[in-house]
Amino acid sequence: MKKIVAFLGENYWNEGEFYHAKPTSAAFLQQVTEDADLLVLAPVTGNTLPANEASSHVHKQNFVAFPYYSSTKNFIVKSLTQKNFLKEFIKKCDFVINNDNHQIFWIRTPSIGAVIFGMRVLKYNKILINHMCADASNTWKDKKYSLIEKIFGFITSRLILAMLKKICSSPYTINLCTGDALEEFSKKANPENTHQFVDIMIKDVVSEINNSEVPLEENKQILNILFVGRIVEDKGIFELINAVAKKPNLFHLTIVGDGPDLAKCKNMIALKKVNNIIFTGQLAHSEISEAYNHSDVTIVPSNNYYEGFPRVIMESWYHGKPVIVSDVGGIKAFVKNETNGLIIDRGSSDSIFNALNRLYSDQELYDRLKAGAFNMKKICTQRYWVSIVREAIKEKVN
């Protein structure tokens, strides 16, 4: 395989010989390239964290640091207020792109830095893999933004979408779309070079699955619910807590992860005076596997406008557990209502509660969803999606 040069939108920090990041994008690509031919490009922050809190580790020989920006808004503000920020950013893009004639380029969009890098790649008619992992079209609608921010966000989103259409439509582009909404967007521009894709990190190791977990029918007193993700309002965490608190004797919720709203969630639980919700913080991959094994159902109650297809869903299926998922983003690419999961209304605590109550009281439904989850396992491993990427590259290069 040719060398892959990947511009990743997430921020890295440096410690000694390595650059580190919390997201797993580079770690997945290291599997695609077998860690031999991968060059990672990413903005670098001056803030550092312990290396053991990172999921991706890239040696400095395989890394190119780009100017730091914290968000799309921050990138645009810097471009407007710092004299040479955008000029130097583009100059660095062109230098990397033209440094080797035998490269395949990878971008993770809709990160604005990745979108601009992708546009520069296509300027030189080189092969580009466009991993579309989130929807940029409606993020401005989020209620957390002020009117001025919504106007700014709307204009910015239209600009990014216009560039993404050009990227998607190019004959040099391979579009890897996470979720059905992004796949539909890409297929309108380039159906021949559009593929469904999830950069999941689960390795297919049989021992990871504990087949001796107590089935729901033998533990009818409690429904064990699992949430894995960032603890932030737009992930539906507050609606979830409200729903679970309604039946503290029947529902037990484990929340895995960390985030800016963790303290607020804990205060909310303290006010409700319930003891059926626990927080584990961030867990290692092996520990998360155990969390899935000891759950009955995984819930993804997001209420945002940017979801592609949350990897948590496939992690749950891999462990044979059904999911409850909000009707957001591209979840319908794989989630089939009442077959391998339940699809609920966005931002509705009542909808969450009703779904949980159904699973608790309807054994036939639970058994059907669990069987459906088991049937999805074959597409829920890193090996499966690495093979999809390699095959797509092979078709394009040949």
Secondary structure, DSSP 8 states (H G I E B T S, - for coil): --EEEEE--S-BEEETTEEEESSSHHHHHHHHTTTTSEEEEEEB-S----GGG-SEEEEGGGEEEE---SSHHHHHHHHHHSTTHHHHHHHHHHHHHTT-TTEEEEEEET-HHHHHHHHHHHHTT--EEEEE-S--SSGGG-TTS-HHHHHHHHHHHHHHHHHHHHHHH-TTEEEEESSHHHHHHHHHH-GGGEEE---------GGGS-TTS--GGG-TT-EEEEEES--SGGGTHHHHHHHHHT-TTTEEEEEE---TTHHHHHHHHHHHT--SEEEEES--HHHHHHHHHT-SEEEE----S-----HHHHHHHHTT--EEEES-TTGGGT--BTTTEEEE-TT-HHHHHHHHHHHHH-HHHHHHHHHHHHHTGGGSSHHHHHHHHHHHHHHHH-
